[in-house]
């Protein structure tokens, strides 16, 4: 019984303390927040718009970045976590009944990047 308790304590120590010691050796990954809002031409927010963030450089300094997609919420808002590396992205917004819009943003270690879109209705 005593041997089992000793082994259990050793396993518990290894599982809880050792990862904490090793965590200080590696620098944490840093990210920025790309935050935005989609509006209609009338100035009201537009929920349900598809937002795509496409890296202009697929690889920068060994960092591979992939395309990301999301939808704006009911208040027209969206957010992405992007690596805090010097990269350019194309942000493209599409919604049914509206013309697509896109903007290019540059990330260079900032904490937050804000972008807004005002979509125009498609002509019939």
N, C-alpha and C positions, 0 to 999 in steps of 0.2 A: 504494500500500500504506500509506504514511504517513498519507494522508488518511482512509482507512478506520479506522485505529487511533484517530486523533483523534476521529472521529465516534463510534466505539464507546465510548471513554472518556467522552465527553460524555453519551451515553445512559446509561451505567452510573452516572455521577454524578447525573444527573437522577432516575434510578429509585431510588437508595439514599439520597442525602443530602437532597434536597428534601422528600420526605415527612416526614422526621424534623424538619426545621425547621418545617413547617406543623403537625405533631402537637402542638407545645407551645402553639399558639394556641387550640385548642379544648379545653374541659374534657372529660375522659372521662365517659361515662355511668356513673352509680353504681347499684348494685343491692344488694338485700338477699337473703338466702337464707331461704326458708320451708322448714323441715325438719320432718318428722313421722314418726310410727310408728303403724301400725294393729295393734291387738290383737284377739284373739277374746275372747269372754266368759270363757274359762278362764284368760286371762292370757298365752297363747301368742301370738306374732306371727302376722299374717295376710298372706301374700304373694299377689300377684295382684289386690289390691283396686284398683278404679278410683278415682282421686283427681282431682277437678276443682276448679280455682281460678277463681272467677268474680268479677270486679271489681263492686262495688256501684255505683260511679260509672264509667260507660263512658269519661268524659273528665274529666280534672282538670288545669286550667291548661294546656290545649293538649296534654297527654299522653294519647294513646289507648292503652288497655290492653285486650287481648282475653282471652277465656276460654282457659285452658290445661288440658290433661289429661295424666295419666301413670298408671302402675300401680306399686303398692308392690312392692319386690323380695322376694326369698325371706326376708329378715329383717323384712318388714313396713315397711321404710323408704321414704320418698319425699322429693324435694327439688325446689324450683322457684327460679329467679332472678326476682325481681320488682323493678320500678323503685322506687327509694328515695324515692318521693313520698308525701305524706300521703294515703293511700287506705284504704278498707275493702274486704275481700274475704270472700266466703263460700267456705269449703272444704267440699266435699261428697265423702263416701266411700261407695261402693257395692261390694258383693261378693255373688256368688250364694249364696243360702242365709242371708243376714244382712239385718237391717233397715238401711236407709241412715241415715247420721248426717251432721250438718253443724255447723260452728262459724263464727262471724264473727271475723275478726282485723283489727286495725288496724295499718297500716304507717306509720311516721313517721321514716324515716331510720335505722332500727336496722340493725345488722350481720346479725343472725340472729333469726328468730322460730321458736319451737318449738311444735308442736301434737301432741297424741296423741288417738287415737280408740280406743274399745273397742266393737266391734260386737256386737250381740245377735243370736242366731239368730232367724230368722223362725218365727212360730208356725204349726203345721200344722193 
